[in-house]
Amino acid sequence: MSIRSLLKQSRENYVVTLSKLFEMCTDTYAKRPLSRFVDGGQEYTYDSFKHKCLELSQRFNRFGISAGDKVAILSNNMPNWTVAMFSCVPFGRVTVPILPDSSESEITNILIHSECKAIFVSKRLLKKVSDEVRKRLTLVIDIETFEFIQKDDHAFTCEGRSSEPQADDLASIIYTSGTSGNAKGVMLSHRNFCQNIIAAFHAQPAGKKDRWLSILPMSHTYEMAFSVLYPLFVGGCVYYIKKPPTPSILMDAMKKVRPTIMCAVPLIIEKVYKNSVVPTVEKSRTLSWMKKKMPRILYWLVGKKLYKSFGGKLKFFGIGGSKLDSTVEDFLNKARFPYAIGYGLTETAPLITNACVGKTVVGSIGVPAYNVQVKLQNVDPATGEGEIIAKGDNVMLGYYRDPERTRAALTDDGWFRTNDLASVDSKGRYYIKGRLGNMIVGPSGENIYPEEIEQVINNMRGVNESIVIERDGKLVALVKFDEDIIDWDAIEKEEKFFENLENWKKKVMEYVNKRVGKQSNIGEVNAMKEDFEKTATQKIRRFKYKSFNPEDETPKNPESEN
C-alpha cells in the first residue's frame, strides 16, 4: 500500500465524529483559507475558525449550556453559519438547523419541540422568532456579529460542561416536512455525518486547492454534508454569496470564484438549459442546422460555452434533491458537462446512491454509495419495481420524540424505508419511478407515476412547471405557464386573455396525451396563477395541492357567464 493510501485510510479511521473532524482539519490545514464571502467579509483560515469556535463554546459554558443541550441556527448562507455549528457539535451540543424560508409558526414549532436553549439568528430573520419562544431561550445570538441580542443573566453560572461526543451520539436534529407535510425531527449522529463525508471522498476525491461555491441552504443535509463538512475533511475553501443567487448574481460569482465543486438541485440547471441553451440553438440558423446534421459538434460547442459560463474550472457539479429532467440530463451527458447525480434523504444524512462524473447514465440515480447497502423490497414481478430500502452508518437514529414514526420508517434490523419506488438494472444501477405516496392507482389497477407525466409536461415550450393529481377519478395537471405565455397582470387589459389561456390548456392536454400511455392520459388542465410552494431543494410541496383547484381562485371569463 502506498504512503498516500495509508494517509487516506488513517484519516478515514480517525474522523469518526465531528469533534475529530474539527481537531484534524484545524491542525492539518491551520494556515489555509476556509471560507469567505465572494465579495469579501467574514474571512476565516482554519486556525481563526478554530479559535472563534472555542471562544463561543466557552461562552455557552458560562451560560450553563452543556453537552446534550440544543442550539438552533436560523440564517442564510454565510461563513459564520459553519462557525455556529462547530461552536456546538465538537463539544457535545446538538444543533437544530432551520431553513431560512420557514414560516414563523414552523420556527415556533421546531424551537419548542426540540427544546432549544439558544439560537444563532440573523437580524433579518429575528422577526420570525416569536416573543413566546424568546422567553424560553437562554441566549439569542446575532450570527453576523456573534453579539448577544438577548441573554438570561440568571443563567450565568459558569456551570455548563462540554464533552467529547462518541460516534453514535446525537449531532443534529433536522426538521423536514418534505413534500408530504407533518414536520419530523430527523436525529442524525456524528457517525451518520462522517459516513457521508467518507462516501463523498470515495465518490469524488477533493483536496486543499478545491474551491466550493455554496448556493443551497446550509441547513439542508445535502448542502451541509457536501459543502460544509466535506470541504473541512479535505482542507478546501468555500465561498458564499450575500444576495439571493439570481442568474446574473450567480454568473458573476462563478466568474470571480471559478469553483471546482458545486452542489445544485435540478431546477437550477434545468432553468439554464430551458432559458439559455434551447433559445440559443433555436435562434441560430447555424446551430439549428448543426443540431440536425452535426449534433456531436453542436453538443461540444454548446457544452464548452456552458462550462466556461460556470467559471471554466468545474470538475464536479453535483445534482440531487429531486429527479433531473431526462432531456436536460441527455444534453449534459452529450455535452460532457462534469455533472454527477446523487440520491438520498435527510434520514440518511443524505447519500444512498451516486453516479459519479463520467459514470452517469441518463435516468439513473447510480449505484450504492460507499459502505451503504441498498436493495428493493416488495418487488412487483411484472414490472421489477420495488421500494428502495437502505442500511448503513448513514441511517438516522430515528425521529426526535416520535417513536411511532421511527418504527414505521425503520425495520427491526436497521433498514430504512425510503418510500421511493425504483427498478435496478443488471449492472446494479437504480432508476427512480416515483414516490409510493404519490403513486396513483388507475381504474384497471395499474400504477401511474405522476412524476413521469410531469416530466413530459415540463418539456413543453411555454410551461414553467407542473404537478399531476387525481381528482374525481381523473388525472388533472396543475400547470404554471411561463410569464411570456400567460401574463396574469394583463387579465383585465387583454381582450383575448381567456381565449389564449384556454388554447394553451388545450395544447398541453394534446401534447401530453400523444406522448404517454392511455392510462396516463390527463383529463383536465388547470392553470396556476401563483408559483408552487416548494421545499429547500425546490420540490413542490405536493400535499398542499391534493385537493386544490386553482380555477376556483381564478377570475372567470365574463363571456362564459352570459
Secondary structure, DSSP 4 states (H G I P E B T S, - for coil): --HHHHHHHHHHHH-SSHHHHHHHHHHHTTTSEEEEETTS-S-EEHHHHHHHHHHHHHHHHHTT--TT-EEEEE--S-HHHHHHHHTTGGGT-EEEEE-TT--HHHHHHHHHHHTEEEEEE-TTTGGGS-HHHHTT-SEEEETTT--EEEE-GGG--S-----PPPTTSEEEEEEE-TTT-S-EEEEEEHHHHHHHHHHHHHHS---TT-EEEE-S-TTSHHHIIIIIIHHHHHT-EEEE-SS---HHHHHHHHHHH--SEEEE-HHHHHHHIIIIIHHHHHH-HHHHHHHHH-HHHHHHHHHHHHHHHTTS--SEEEE-SSPPPHHHHHHHHHTT--EEEEEE-GGGSSEEEEE-TT---TT--BEEPTTEEEEEEEEETTTTEEEEEEEETTS-SEETT-HHHHHHHB-TTSPEEEEEEEEE-TTS-EEEEEETTT-EE-TTS-EE-HHHHHHHHHTSTTEEEEEEEEETTEEEEEEEE-TTT--GGGTTT-TTHHHHHHHHHHHHHHHHHTTS-GGG---EEEE-SSPPPB-TTS-B-GGGGTT--GGGGSPPPGGGG-
